[in-house]
Amino acid sequence: MSATTLRASYTFSAPVLQRFNAVVPHGERSRVMEELMKQALAIREAEMELVAQAFMTDPAFAECRDDEKLWDATVADGLDSAA
């Protein structure tokens, strides 16, 4: 196993795993699971992008954005450095 791969353990219902193992050849299972994970990540990341876009543009969140700017102004105020 190379340094760029990890081994993981997940729990699946027995019927689904048995069907998967019956249909997907042994040498292809990890690749198929990785592709399914990539698809799931793309969907969830797209959903998060929509939420972020709404936050940045929806007038209902204007006060939150203004508050964020106030907090951003304190980033370099020296509170995080040792005296």
C-alpha positions in Angstrom: 0.0 0.0 0.0 1.5 3.3 -1.0 1.6 6.4 1.2 -1.2 8.0 -0.9 -3.8 5.4 0.0 -5.6 4.5 3.2 -7.4 1.4 4.2 -10.8 2.0 5.8 -13.6 -0.1 7.3 -17.3 0.8 6.8 -20.4 -1.1 7.7 -23.0 -2.0 5.0 -26.2 -4.0 5.2 -25.6 -7.6 4.4 -27.8 -7.8 1.3 -26.3 -4.7 -0.3 -22.7 -5.8 0.3 -23.5 -9.3 -0.9 -25.0 -7.9 -4.1 -22.0 -5.6 -4.6 -19.5 -8.4 -4.1 -21.4 -10.6 -6.5 -21.6 -7.9 -9.2 -18.3 -6.0 -8.9 -15.1 -8.1 -9.4 -12.6 -8.3 -6.5 -10.0 -6.2 -8.3 -12.4 -3.4 -9.0 -14.2 -2.9 -5.7 -11.9 -0.2 -4.2 -12.0 1.8 -7.5 -15.8 1.6 -7.7 -16.2 2.7 -4.0 -13.7 5.5 -4.5 -15.7 6.7 -7.6 -19.0 6.6 -5.5 -17.3 8.5 -2.7 -16.1 11.2 -5.2 -19.7 11.5 -6.6 -21.1 11.9 -3.0 -18.4 14.5 -2.2 -19.2 16.5 -5.4 -22.9 16.5 -4.5 -22.3 17.6 -0.9 -19.7 20.2 -1.9 -22.1 21.7 -4.5 -24.8 22.0 -1.8 -22.3 23.7 0.5 -21.4 26.1 -2.3 -25.0 27.0 -2.8 -25.4 27.8 0.9 -22.2 29.9 0.8 -23.4 31.7 -2.3 -26.8 32.4 -0.6 -25.0 33.8 2.5 -22.8 36.0 0.4 -25.6 37.4 -1.8 -29.0 37.1 -0.1 -30.2 40.4 1.5 -31.6 38.4 4.4 -28.0 37.8 5.5 -26.7 41.4 5.2 -26.5 41.9 8.9 -24.5 38.7 9.3 -22.1 39.9 6.6 -21.7 43.2 8.3 -21.0 41.5 11.6 -18.4 39.3 9.8 -16.6 42.5 8.6 -16.5 43.8 12.2 -14.8 40.6 13.3 -12.4 40.6 10.4 -11.2 44.0 11.6 -10.0 42.5 14.8 -7.8 39.8 13.1 -4.6 41.8 13.5 -5.3 43.4 16.8 -2.5 41.6 18.6 -4.6 39.5 20.9 -3.2 36.3 19.6 0.5 37.2 20.1 2.4 36.8 23.4 2.9 39.9 25.4 
